[in-house]
Amino acid sequence: MRHADTAPHATQADRESTGRGRTPRIFYRLARGADGADQAEVFYHAVMQGAAAHYEREAREAWAAVLPRDASAWVARQALYTTLVACCEGRCVGFLELDVAAGRVESLYVWPSLARRGIGTNLLIHAERLMLEHGHGRIDIAASLVLADGLERRGWQRVREEWAERGGQQLQRRIMQKSLAAVET
């Protein structure tokens, strides 16, 4: 799996930062051990900054503390889940963990300053294709409030609301699912 996109909402500063006068490209691939440190940072910042409009600081701190900010923890998770990453200029800027056997997205995080640029959507598209290839007709996710509304706009169905406990804090989330259908390309 290798797919590249140009960041659709890149600013002039973004284009200049590439040194080539064009927008940075996002590549999608399976995670490698070297991505672990970037995954840790993406997770931490997506929770602490990206979720600030949806969850109180204490809840975000408890959520972020669930996993250490350490590469080895994320590399270990790569052995448990099929992990897809979005890379920009050699760095992981978003990732999705997929439990293929269970038919479930375990996690999806994107660097906050790159949110709402289609990176998460593209990661989900790749995950949906993988699920179809493994014979699944449906995909499930326990979506945070950050993600849930966007999923509904993209055809996901809300199954129920639930509260997850993280470090003594209750975080609201939505259990959602989407039917999958093969599309000829």
C-alpha positions in Angstrom: 0.0 0.0 0.0 1.5 3.3 -1.1 -0.6 6.3 -1.8 0.3 9.9 -2.0 -1.7 13.1 -1.7 -0.9 16.7 -1.7 -2.1 18.6 1.4 -5.2 20.2 0.1 -5.2 23.3 2.3 -1.5 24.1 2.4 -0.6 27.7 3.0 2.1 29.7 1.2 4.3 29.1 4.3 3.7 25.3 4.0 4.7 25.4 0.3 7.8 27.5 1.2 8.7 25.1 4.0 9.2 22.3 1.5 11.9 24.3 -0.2 10.5 23.2 -3.5 7.6 25.7 -3.9 4.9 23.1 -3.7 2.7 21.6 -1.0 4.0 18.8 1.1 2.9 15.3 0.0 1.3 12.8 2.3 2.2 9.2 1.8 0.3 6.3 3.3 1.9 3.0 4.2 2.2 0.3 6.9 4.0 1.4 10.1 7.6 0.6 10.7 9.4 0.3 14.1 11.0 3.7 13.3 7.6 5.3 13.4 7.0 4.5 17.1 8.5 7.8 18.4 6.4 9.9 16.0 3.3 7.9 16.9 3.8 8.7 20.5 4.0 12.4 19.8 1.0 12.4 17.4 -1.1 10.6 20.0 -0.1 12.9 22.8 -0.6 16.2 20.9 -3.8 15.0 19.2 -5.3 14.3 22.6 -3.9 17.3 24.5 -4.4 19.9 21.7 -6.7 18.4 19.1 -9.3 17.2 21.6 -9.3 20.5 23.7 -12.7 21.7 22.3 -14.4 18.5 23.3 -12.9 17.3 26.6 -11.8 19.1 29.8 -8.1 19.3 30.6 -8.3 16.7 33.4 -10.0 14.2 31.0 -7.4 14.8 28.3 -4.5 14.3 30.7 -6.0 11.0 31.9 -6.5 9.9 28.3 -2.9 10.9 27.3 -1.5 9.0 30.3 -3.1 5.7 29.1 0.0 5.1 26.9 3.5 6.2 27.6 5.1 8.9 25.5 7.7 6.3 24.5 8.5 4.8 21.1 8.8 1.2 22.5 5.1 1.2 23.6 3.9 2.1 20.1 6.2 -0.3 18.4 4.8 -3.0 20.7 1.3 -2.0 19.6 2.4 -2.4 16.0 2.7 -6.1 16.8 -0.9 -6.2 18.1 -2.6 -4.1 15.4 -2.2 -3.5 11.7 -1.0 0.1 11.8 -1.3 2.4 8.9 0.6 5.7 8.9 0.4 9.0 7.0 3.9 10.4 6.4 5.0 13.9 5.4 8.6 14.6 4.7 9.7 11.3 6.3 7.7 11.8 9.6 4.6 10.1 10.7 1.9 12.8 11.0 -1.1 10.5 11.5 -1.9 6.8 12.1 -4.7 4.3 12.4 -4.5 1.0 14.3 -6.7 -1.7 12.9 -7.8 -5.0 14.6 -8.5 -6.9 11.4 -9.7 -10.0 13.2 -12.3 -8.1 15.1 -13.3 -5.8 12.2 -12.5 -2.7 14.3 -10.5 0.5 14.1 -8.7 0.6 17.4 -7.4 4.1 17.2 -7.0 7.0 14.7 -4.9 10.1 15.5 -3.6 13.0 13.3 -1.2 15.8 14.3 -3.5 18.7 15.4 -2.2 21.3 12.9 -2.9 18.9 10.1 -6.4 18.0 11.2 -9.3 18.5 8.7 -7.1 18.1 5.7 -8.3 14.6 4.8 -5.5 12.6 6.4 -7.8 10.7 8.8 -10.3 10.1 5.9 -7.6 8.6 3.7 -6.3 6.4 6.6 -9.9 5.2 7.0 -10.3 4.5 3.3 -7.2 2.3 3.4 -8.5 0.5 6.5 -11.8 -0.1 4.8 -10.0 -1.6 1.8 -8.0 -3.9 4.1 -11.2 -5.0 5.9 -12.9 -5.8 2.5 -9.8 -7.8 1.5 -10.1 -9.8 4.7 -13.8 -10.6 4.0 -15.4 -8.1 6.4 -18.7 -6.5 5.4 -18.6 -4.0 8.2 -16.1 -1.9 10.2 -16.6 -0.6 13.8 -15.0 2.1 15.8 -15.3 3.6 19.3 -15.1 7.2 18.2 -14.2 10.2 20.4 -16.3 13.3 20.2 -13.5 14.8 18.1 -14.1 12.2 15.3 -17.7 11.1 15.7 -19.5 13.9 13.8 -17.1 13.7 10.9 -17.7 10.0 10.6 -21.5 10.4 10.6 -21.1 12.9 7.6 -19.1 10.2 5.8 -21.7 7.5 6.2 -20.9 5.9 9.5 -23.9 5.0 11.7 -24.1 5.7 15.4 -24.8 2.5 17.3 -24.8 3.9 20.8 -23.1 6.4 23.2 -20.9 5.1 26.0 -18.4 6.4 28.6 -14.9 5.1 28.8 -12.9 5.4 32.0 -9.4 6.7 31.8 -7.4 7.3 34.9 -10.5 8.0 37.0 -12.0 10.3 34.3 -15.1 9.5 32.2 -14.8 10.3 28.5 -17.8 10.2 26.3 -17.5 8.4 23.0 -19.7 6.9 20.3 -19.8 3.3 19.1 -20.2 3.6 15.3 -20.1 1.2 12.3 -20.1 1.4 8.6 -21.2 -1.2 6.0 -18.5 -1.9 3.5 -19.1 -2.6 -0.2 -16.5 -3.4 -2.8 -16.1 -0.7 -5.4 -14.7 -1.4 -8.8 -11.8 0.8 -9.7 
